[in-house]
Each structure stands twice: as structure tokens, then as C-alpha cells.
């Protein structure tokens, strides 16, 4: 794995530099601006997806500051990550939570034709025109946002986003995972701990990448 400093000051971890196809993974954020981090949800998934798709590169972006109140800066970090993989002829965006909005904005890059959005935040003011003709898979936890004291995005929000994406000309697949919360894993004492239904998340993301045309599932 190679760690790359991006032009904006953000960072990116890249598995298989120089790959023709890259899965670009972008994280969520919070209301209060916080230093960028490596997403436990993204990291847990990439650890399992990369061996299944040995012909693809996998990139994880660490924002300079992660906050949905600083969305333009996070989008700029995502764009800088795309610029840092010039050898990739096609890119699949994989965005978690606020990363859904970042992925949609980054879909303006002509190499992006597929987007996988996990519990995505899709603000009303965000233009969806870049997704016209693209394949979009939305996967959402069935009880996301319903547990007191635990932040999240309710499935109804991404349902509305799916309708807007279809109206904008995207080909949308929507998956709801019963009993799943916001995210796939958390980090505790330096270890990744899967959340309920993590295996279902993994299966649905794997299927979405297969629909996007990624290669054989070696090691599955």
C-alpha cells in the first residue's frame, strides 16, 4: 500500500498503483470540523474487497478536515485524489455518508461511470447532472438515524435522493439492509470492530462492484 500526499494537503492510501481501474473511497464527516481520519467503515471494506478484485486499485482518501459544513473543501480533496491516479482509465466512486455527496460531485470526472453510495447524504442543493447515464447503487441501513444519541442518515433521505437521481437520468439500484445502523465498522483500541450486518454490507458492495464490471472475485 502506498500513501500519497495530495495537492490540497489531504492524503490518500492506494493499493495497486498504476491500475487501469480504481475504486476511489471517500469518507463521511461530522457537523463539527474535525481532523481528517482513515474511515473504519471504508478500511474494513477495502481490506476484504481488494483481495476479491485483484485487477483493480483501491484508494482511501483522508480529508484535511472532515465536516459536512466544509463540503466544498472535502470535494476538492476528492478531486485531488482523482488527479493523483492519472493511469486509471475508469474510476468507481465508493462514498460513505457525506462521501456520497463528495462522490456525486466527483462524478463530473469523465472516468467515473459508477457510484456506490453507503448511507449517503445527498443535499438538495447538490447538482446531480454529472450522474446522467451513470450506474448508482445506494445501500442503507434499515435503522440508521433512529437510535437516540447516535448520529446518522435516515433511509428516507437516501430514498428521496434515489428518486432525484433517477429523474436526473441515472440508473439507480437501491438496497436497504434490515437491522443495520450507520456504518459498517468502528475502531476500538486500534482494532476494527464490525457493526451489525457487516457481512450483508460487504455482500451488497461486492455485488455493486460486479455490476460495475470489476474483474473476477479471486479469493472470495
C-alpha positions in Angstrom: 0.0 0.0 0.0 1.3 3.4 -1.0 0.4 6.6 0.9 0.3 9.8 -1.2 0.2 13.4 -0.2 -2.4 15.2 -2.3 -2.2 18.7 -3.8 -4.8 20.1 -1.3 -2.9 18.8 1.7 -5.2 15.7 2.1 -3.8 12.2 2.0 -4.6 9.0 0.0 -3.7 5.4 0.6 -3.5 3.4 -2.6 -3.5 -0.4 -3.2 -2.0 -1.4 -6.6 -0.8 1.9 -8.0 -1.0 2.2 -11.8 -4.2 0.1 -12.1 -6.4 0.6 -15.1 -9.5 0.7 -12.8 -9.6 2.3 -9.4 -12.2 2.2 -6.7 -12.0 5.7 -5.1 -13.3 5.5 -1.5 -14.3 8.7 0.4 -15.4 9.1 4.0 -18.2 10.8 5.9 -17.9 13.8 8.2 -19.5 15.5 11.2 -21.1 18.8 12.0 -18.1 20.0 14.0 -14.9 20.3 11.9 -12.5 17.5 12.9 -9.1 16.5 11.6 -9.3 14.0 8.7 -9.1 10.3 9.5 -9.0 6.9 7.9 -12.6 5.7 7.9 -13.1 2.4 9.9 -16.1 1.6 7.6 -14.0 2.2 4.4 -10.9 0.4 5.8 -12.9 -2.7 6.9 -14.5 -3.0 3.4 -11.3 -2.3 1.5 -9.4 -5.0 3.5 -12.0 -7.5 2.2 -12.8 -6.1 -1.3 -9.2 -5.7 -2.5 -8.4 -9.5 -2.5 -11.8 -10.2 -4.2 -11.0 -7.8 -7.1 -7.2 -8.3 -7.8 -7.2 -6.4 -11.1 -8.5 -3.1 -9.5 -6.7 -0.5 -7.4 -8.4 0.7 -4.2 -7.8 4.2 -2.9 -8.9 5.6 0.5 -9.0 9.4 1.0 -8.3 11.2 4.2 -9.7 14.7 4.1 -7.8 17.7 5.5 -10.8 18.4 7.7 -13.9 16.2 7.8 -17.1 18.1 8.2 -20.3 18.4 6.1 -20.2 22.1 6.9 -17.0 22.2 4.8 -18.3 20.1 1.9 -16.5 22.2 -0.8 -13.1 21.5 0.8 -13.9 17.8 1.0 -15.0 17.7 -2.6 -11.7 19.4 -3.5 -9.8 16.7 -1.7 -11.7 14.1 -3.6 -10.9 15.8 -6.9 -7.2 16.0 -5.9 -7.3 12.2 -5.3 -8.7 11.6 -8.7 -6.0 13.7 -10.2 -3.4 11.6 -8.4 -4.4 8.4 -10.3 -3.7 9.5 -13.9 -3.1 6.0 -15.1 -6.7 4.9 -14.2 -8.9 4.9 -17.3 -12.0 4.3 -15.3 -13.0 5.0 -11.7 -15.7 3.7 -9.4 -16.6 6.1 -6.6 -17.5 4.5 -3.3 -18.7 7.0 -0.7 -19.9 6.6 2.8 -22.3 9.1 4.4 -21.0 12.6 3.4 -18.8 10.7 1.0 -22.0 10.2 -1.0 -22.1 13.9 -1.7 -18.4 14.0 -2.4 -18.7 11.1 -4.8 -21.6 12.8 -6.7 -19.6 15.9 -7.2 -16.5 13.9 -8.3 -18.6 12.2 -10.9 -18.0 15.2 -13.1 -14.7 13.4 -13.9 -15.3 11.7 -17.2 -13.7 8.5 -16.0 -16.4 8.0 -13.4 -19.3 5.9 -14.7 -20.3 4.0 -11.5 -21.0 5.2 -7.9 -21.7 3.1 -4.8 -23.1 5.1 -2.0 -23.3 3.8 1.5 -25.9 5.5 3.8 -25.4 8.7 1.6 -26.1 12.3 2.5 -27.3 13.9 -0.7 -28.0 17.6 -0.1 -30.8 19.2 -2.1 -28.5 21.9 -3.5 -26.1 19.4 -4.9 -26.3 19.1 -8.7 -27.0 15.5 -9.9 -26.4 16.3 -13.6 -22.9 14.6 -13.6 -24.7 11.3 -12.9 -26.8 11.3 -16.0 -26.3 7.9 -17.7 -24.2 6.5 -14.8 -24.9 3.5 -12.6 -25.6 4.3 -9.0 -26.1 1.8 -6.2 -27.4 3.1 -2.8 -27.1 0.8 0.2 -28.6 2.0 3.5 -29.1 0.5 7.0 -32.7 0.0 7.9 -32.4 1.6 11.4 -29.9 4.2 10.5 -30.6 7.5 12.3 -33.3 6.0 14.6 -31.1 5.3 17.7 -31.1 8.2 20.2 -27.7 9.8 20.6 -26.1 8.1 17.6 -25.8 10.3 14.5 -26.7 9.0 11.1 -28.7 9.5 7.9 -32.2 8.1 7.8 -33.1 5.8 4.9 -35.9 8.1 3.8 -33.3 10.7 2.9 -31.5 8.4 0.5 -34.8 7.2 -0.9 -35.6 10.8 -1.9 -32.1 11.1 -3.3 -32.6 7.9 -5.4 -35.7 9.4 -6.9 -33.9 12.6 -7.7 -31.0 10.7 -9.3 -33.4 8.7 -11.5 -35.0 12.0 -12.5 -31.5 13.2 -13.4 -31.0 10.2 -15.7 -29.0 7.9 -13.5 -29.6 4.1 -13.4 -30.3 3.5 -9.7 -30.3 0.3 -7.6 -31.5 0.8 -4.0 -30.7 -1.7 -1.2 -31.9 -1.5 2.4 -30.3 -3.7 5.0 -32.8 -4.6 7.8 -31.2 -4.1 11.3 -28.2 -2.2 10.0 -27.1 1.1 11.5 -24.9 3.9 10.2 -21.7 2.4 9.0 -20.0 -1.0 8.7 -17.3 -0.9 11.4 -15.8 1.2 14.2 -12.3 1.5 15.6 -11.8 0.5 19.2 -8.3 0.4 20.8 -6.8 0.4 17.4 -8.8 -2.5 16.1 -11.6 -2.6 13.5 -14.8 -4.0 15.0 -17.6 -4.8 12.6 -21.1 -3.4 13.3 -24.3 -5.5 13.0 -24.9 -6.8 9.4 -21.4 -6.0 8.3 -21.4 -9.2 6.2 -24.5 -8.0 4.4 -22.9 -4.7 3.6 -19.9 -6.5 2.2 -22.1 -8.7 0.1 -24.1 -5.8 -1.3 -21.0 -3.7 -2.1 -19.3 -6.7 -3.8 -22.4 -7.2 -5.9 -22.4 -3.5 -6.8 -18.8 -3.7 -7.9 -19.5 -6.7 -10.0 -22.4 -4.8 -11.7 -19.8 -2.1 -12.4 -17.8 -4.6 -14.3 -14.9 -5.3 -12.0 -13.0 -8.5 -12.6 -13.1 -12.0 -11.2 -13.7 -12.4 -7.5 -10.4 -14.2 -6.8 -10.2 -15.2 -3.2 -13.9 -14.8 -2.5 
